[in-house]
Amino acid sequence: MPTVDLDEETIERLDGLRVEDESYDEVINELINIYQAEELTLFRGSDEDY
């Protein structure tokens, strides 16, 4: 697993997204999943225009 260094502002933003004892890893994985789902939705949506 790679290591990522985050600046203080990013850590504060992640802290704002954390629920209860959720780890940073869990928050970041959730954000990635949301991003991928939105990307997939946008991709499929553009296919319907043709």
Rosetta blueprint (number, residue, H / E / L):
1 M L
2 P L
3 T L
4 V L
5 D L
6 L L
7 D L
8 E H
9 E H
10 T H
11 I H
12 E H
13 R H
14 L H
15 D H
16 G H
17 L H
18 R L
19 V L
20 E L
21 D L
22 E L
23 S L
24 Y H
25 D H
26 E H
27 V H
28 I H
29 N H
30 E H
31 L H
32 I H
33 N H
34 I H
35 Y H
36 Q H
37 A H
38 E H
39 E H
40 L H
41 T H
42 L H
43 F H
44 R H
45 G H
46 S H
47 D H
48 E L
49 D L
50 Y L
